[in-house]
Amino acid sequence: MKNYDVAILGAGPGGYVAAIKAAQKGLKTAIIEKEEIGGVCLNWGCIPTKSLLKSAKIYTQFMHAKDYGIDVKEKSDITPNWKAIIKRKDRIVRRLTGGVKMLLKKNKVDIFNGEGNLLNENEIEIGEEKIKAKNIILSTGASPILPPIDDLKKAYENKFLMTSKELLDINDIPKELVIIGGGVIGLEFATIFNAFDTKVTIIEREDKILLNVDDDIRDNMLKIIKKAKIEVLTDSTVTKIGKDSVTYKNSSDEEKTVKAEKVLLSVGMKANTKGYEKLELETEKNFVKINEYMQTSIPNIYAIGDMNGKMMLAHVASHQGIIALNHILGEKETMNYKQIPSAIYSFPEIAQIGYTEAEAKSENLDYKTSTFPLQANGKALSAGETDGFIKIIASKKYNEILGVHILAANASDIISEAVITMKLEGTADEIAKSVHPHPTISEIFNEAAWGIVDKPIHIEQK
C-alpha cells in the first residue's frame, strides 16, 4: 500500500491547485479523479460557457456591424455554426485540461483515475488499489438538485430537460429554451442562446432573479434583459414538465404553460457525498460542515470548494485548497468571504465584491455610495458598450471601501482593482488619487471614488 502525506479526492480547481501546491511544498501527494482532470469548471462549467459566450458575442457584433460603420449586405448569410462552436469549445477544454495534467505530472503528483472510496480517515480505495494518507482533502464538488416536479425525472431521462452539463453538448441550437431558476447559471445560458435567436424564458419562484446581486445592478440588468426579449417570470413555480412544454403557477395561482424545445434546470446544488459516507461527516443543509481552516468534523479530513457550500466559485475552491494545505503545514490562514469577487458573464457582465447596499443597511453600517455611468466614459462610448455603471459603497468615517458593484462589458476583468483595494483596507481617497490610464473603462473606478471623496469630474452631480 502506497503512503502519502496528502491525498486529494477530486481534480477540479480546488483539488488540482491543492495538489500542485502540496507537491511544491515537498509533500508526497496523490490526487484521485473519477472523470476528467479539471473537474466541472474546466470541462463542463466556467471555461466551456465562456467559449460559447465569446462565440455568441462575436455573432451579436456581426449582427450590429452597421453601428460601427461596417456594411453587411446580407445578414442572413451570417449564421452560427453550432457544431463548429462546440468543436472550438472542446478544443479549448482539451488544451486547458492537458496543461493541468502536465503540471501535476511535472510536480510529481501521483494521479489515480477512478472513484475514490474512503474506508476510514486514512485509507482510500480506488478500484482494486488502496492507498494511505496522513491528511485527506475532499474536493468532490456538488451536483444539481432535482426538485419534486411532476414528470421531471422522465423529462431528464428523455433529454428534454437538462442540467448545464448536458446542455453544453446538445446537437443544435433550440428554438425555445425554458430555464428553471433565475441564478447565475440560468442568466449565462440565457445570454448565450438569446444571442443565437433562441426564445428564452426564465422561470423563478422567488420575487426576483439574481438574489445576491445589488438591487441597483439587478434593476438595470432586468431592463437590459427585457430589451433583449428574454422573458423573466418571477413569483412563478414550475408544477409540471410536459413533452414540449413547461407548466407553472404564477403569483395569482394561475396555471400557465410555455412552449419549449429544451429545458435547463438550474435551481440549486448539493454536495457530492458518494465515496465518504462511511465517515459520517457532519453536514449543514446540503453541504459538508467545515471550520475556518476547511477542517471537517474529522480533523485530518478537509473539505474545499462547492461541497462545503461557502461560496460556490472556482477561485474560492482554489484558495480554500491553499488554506487547507497551509493548515496541514501548521499555518493558520483564514478566508474573508467579503473580500472575494464574483462575476456573471452576461451581456453586459456583472461583477461584485463586498457588501451590497441592502446588506449594508441591514447591518446598520454608516455608509455612503457613489455611482458613475458607462455613458460618461470615453472608452465605453468608442466601443459602443455604454450599458451599465459602477457603484462604490464606502464607510462615512474613513471612506474605506466596503463594496463595489459593476455592470459593464468587461466587469469581470476590472473588479480586481476593488479586490486589491479591499484586501489592503484601502479607501476611496487612494483610488481617487491613483492615476488611471486614459481612455480605459477602469477610469470609472477613479470617477466613482471622487464621488465618495468629493464630486465626480465627468458627470454633473445632483
N, C-alpha and C positions, 0 to 999 in steps of 0.2 A: 504493500500500500504506500503510495506517494504521500509525503508530508509537506504541507505548505504553511507559510506564515499567514497568508491571506488567501481565501477562496471567494470568488465573486459569482453570484448567480445572476445572469442577465448581462448582455453586452450592448446595452443601449448607451446613451450619452453619460449616464451616471456610472454604469458598470465599467465601460472601457476606459473612461478617464481615471477612475479609481485604480484600475489595474495597471495602467501605464505609470501613474504617479507612485504606486506601491513598488513597482519594479525599479523605478528610478531611485527610490529610497533604499534599495538593497534588500527588499523583502522577497522571498520566494513566493511567487504569485501564480494563481490559476484562475481562469475565467471560463464559465460554463454557459453555453448558449444553445437552446434547442432549435432556434430558427436561423436568423441571419445576424451577423455582426453588424452593429449599428442600431439594432432594435427598431422600435416603431418609428422613432424620429427620422432616422436616415432612410429607412426602407418604405414606410407607409404613412409618414406624417409630415414633419417640418419641411424636409427637403423636397420630396415629390410634389407637395402642394405649391411650394414656391416656384418650382419649374412650370407647373400648369398656370400659375398666376402670371408668370412672365409672358408665356405664350398668349394668354388672354389679354394682357396689356398691349402687346405688340399688335394684335388683331384690332383692338379698340383704337389704337393710334392710326392704323391704316384707314379705319372707317371714318376718322376725323382728320384725315390728311389735309383737306381743304382749309381747315382752321389754321394750318401752318403754311399756307401758300403753295401747297403741292396738289396739282390736279390729278385725280384718278378718274379715268374715262368711264370705266365700268366697275362699280363696287361689287357687282355680282361675280366678277372674276376673282375676287379676293375671298377665299373660303378657308376655314380651319380644316386642316388635315389631321383628324383626331389620332389616327394610327401613328403618324409622324410625331405628333405631340407626345404621345405615350412613349414612343421609342426614345425621344430626347430625354424624357424624364427617367427612363430606365438606364440610359447611358450615364447620366449624372449620378444616379444612385450607385451604379457599379463602380464608378471611379472613386466616390467617397468611401464606400464600404471597403473597397480594395485597399485604399490608403490606410484605413483604420487597422485592417488585418496586418498590413505591413508594419505599422508602428508597434502593434502588440508583439509581433514576432521579433522585431529589432530590439525590443526591450526585454526579450526572453520571458515573456508571459506564456505559460502553457495554456493552450486553447483546447477545451473539450467540447465537442459537438454532440449534443444530446440533452435530454431532460434531466436536470439535477434533482435528486430527492434527498432531503436531509433526514438521516437516520437518527441523529441526535445533535447536540450542539457543536459537535466537532467532525462528524463523519458525513460524507456526501456520496451517494450512489449515482453513477451515470451509466445507465445500461448495466453491463456486467462488471464494470470497473468501480472501484471505491477509492476515494481519497480522504485524507485527513487534514484539517486546518485549525490553527490556533484561533483564528478570527474568521468570521464569515460576514460578507456584505451582501444583503439581498437587494437586488435591483431588477425585480421581475415585472415591474410596470403595473398597468391597470387595463381593464377591458370595459367596453361599453355595457351599461346596464340595459337589460331588456325589460321594459315596463309591462305590466299586465294589461295589454291592449288586445281586444278581440282580433283573432286571426293574424297577430303579429308574427308569431313563430312560423306559421305556414307561409306568410309572405317572405320571411327571411330565407326559408328553405327553398322557395321558388325563385330567389334572387330578384324579387320585385322590390323588397326592402333591403337596404344595405347599411353597413356601418361605413365610416370614412375609409377604412382599409380596403373594402371591396370596391367602393365607388371609384377609387383611383385606377382601376383596371377594367372598367367597362369598355365594351367594343365600340360604342357610338355615343355621340352627344345626344342626350334625351331631349325630347320636345318640351316635356314638362317635368319639373323636379319639385317635389314637396319635401321640405326639410322640417323634421320634428325636433324642435329645440332651437332657441334663439341665442345660443352662446357663440364663442369664438369660432369653433369648427364650423358651425352652421353658416356663419356670416362669410367665412373664407370660401366655402364651397358655393354659396350663393353668388359671390363675386365672380368666381371662375365661370360658372355656367351661364349666368346672366350676360356676361361679356360675349359668350358664344350663342346668344339669342335664344337660350332656353327660358321658358316661362317658369320663374321661380316663385314659390310660395313658402314662407316661413311660418310655422305654427308654434306658438309659445304659450304655455299655460299661465305664466306669470303676467303681470300687467305691463311689463316692459322687457325688451331684449337687452342683452349685454349688461347684466345686473351689476357687475363690478366696475363698470366704466363711469367716469364723472358725468353728472347729469347734462352739463352743457355740451360735452363732446357727443353724448348719445343723441341729444335732441338734434344737433346739427347733422349727425350721421344719418339719422332717420329721414331727414329731408333729402339727403343725397340718395339714399336707398329708394325712396319713393319716386324721385325724379328718374332713376334708372329703371323704374317699373318692376321692382321687386316688391311683391305683396307681403306685408307683415301683419299677421293675425295674432294679437295678444289676447290675454284672458280667454284663451281657447284650449280646450282639452281634447286630444285625439281619442276617439272611442272605438274606431274600427279601421282595419286596413283591408280594402277590397282587392279585386284583381287588377284594376286600373284606376283606383281612386282612394282617397283618404276621407274618412268621416270624422267630424269634430263637433263639439258643442261650444258655443260662444258664451260671453258673459250673460246674455239674456236667456241662456239654456236652450237656445235654438239649435237644432241639429242640421248641419250643413255638410255638403260633400264637395271636394275639389279633385279635379282630374289629375292623374299623374302617370308618367311613363316609368319613373323611378322614384323611390322614397329613400331619403337619408335619415337615419336615426342618430340623433346626437343629443342625448338628454342627461348624461351623467356617467360616471365611471366608478368602478370598484376595484380594489387591489386583486392582483393575480396571486392566489394563495396556494395553488397546486405545487406540491413538492416540499412544503414545510408544515403540513397540517399536524404532523406528529408532535411538533414542538408546542402547539397551543399558545402561540404568541398573543399577548394582549392586543386587543383591537379597539378602535374608536370609529363608530359608524361602519363605513365600508373599507376602512384603511388600517394599516398596522400602526400601533401607537409607538411613538419614539420620544426620547428626551432631546435636549438641545444639542447633544453630540451625536445624534442619529442612532443611539442605542435603543434596542427593543427591550422587552421585559426580561430577556436573557442577555446579560452584559456583553458577551463576546460576539453577539449577533447584532448587526446593524441593518437598518432599512432605509434606503435612499430613493429619491425620485417619486414617480407617480404613486407608488404603492403606499407611501405614508400620507399622501393627500394634502401636504402642507401648502404647496404651490406647484401646480402640475405644468411645469415648464422644463424644457431640456436643459437650459443653462442653470436652473436651480438644481436639477439632478446632478449635474457635473460638479457643482460646488459642494453639494451635500456629500458627494463621494470623497472630495478632498477633506472636508471636515471630519468624516468618519475615519479616514486614513490617519489624519493628524492625531485623532484621539487614540487610535491604536498605537501611535508612536509616542504618546504621552503629552501631546499638545492639546490644550483646551480652547479651541476656536469655536465660536458660535455664529449664528446667521441672523441678521436683522432683515426680516422679510419686508419691512417698509422701505428698504433701500434696494429692492430688487425690481428691475424694469420688466414690463411685459409689453407685447405688441400683438396687434391684429392686422393681418396683411390683406386688408380690404382695399378698395379704391375710393378715396384715399386711405392710407394706413392710419391706425390709431396706436399711439404708444403712451405709456404712463408709468409713473413711479410715485410711491409715497401716498399721502392722503388724498382722497377725493374731497371735494368741498363738503359733501354730505357727511363724511366721516369726521372731518374737522369740526363741523357743527355738533355732531352727536357726542364728541369728546370734549366739548366746550373749550376748544383751543382758541386763543386770542390771535386771529389770523387776518390777513388781507390778501386780495387777489389782483392779478393784472393779466389782461389778455392782449394779444396782438394778432391781427388777421393776416392771412397769406396774401390777401388782395393788396396789401400795402408793401409787399416785399418784391423787389425788382427781379430776383431770380425766379420766383414763382410766376410772376407776370410773363416773363420771357419764355418760360416753359409751358405756359398755358395751363398751369396747375394751381389755381388760386382758391380751390375749395379747402376751407379749414382755418385753423388758428392754433395758437399756443396759449396755455393758461398756467400761470405760476401761482402757487399758494405758498405764502411765507408768513413767518411769525411777525407780529407787530413790533415786538420788543427789539429784536436783533436783525430782522429781515432774513432770518435763516430759512432756507428752502425746505418746505415741508412736503411739497408735491408738485409734480409737473405733468401736464396732460397735453398731448399734441395730436392734432388731426391734420395730416399733411401727406403728400405723396411719398416722402422718404422719412416719415416719422420714426420708423424703427432704427434708422441709422443715426439720427441726430439726438435721440433720447440719452445717448451715452454721456453727453455733457452734463446732464442732470444727475446721472449716476455718480460720476466723479465728484461733482459739487456736494452732493448729499453725503457721500462717504467721508468727505473731509469736513463735514459740518459747515459747508460754505454758505455764503449769504448772497442776496440779490446784488448787493453793492459790488461784490467781487466779480460777478458776471457782467454787470453794467460797465465796470472799469476794465474788463478784458476786451481787447480789440479783436473783433471778429472780421474775417475776410469778406470783402465785397466784390461781386454780388454772390451771396450764398443764402440758402434757406436758414442756415444757422444763425443769421442775424436776428431772426425772430426772438431768440433767447435774449440777446442783448437788449432789444427794444422792450420786451415784456419785463425784463429786470429793471430797466429805467422806470417802468410804470410802478414798480414796487417802491423804488428808492425816491422817485420824484415824479416825472412825467415822461412818457414815451416821446420820441422825437418825430417820427414819421406818420403819426396819426393825430387827429385832434381829440383830446381827451375831454369828455363831457364833465 
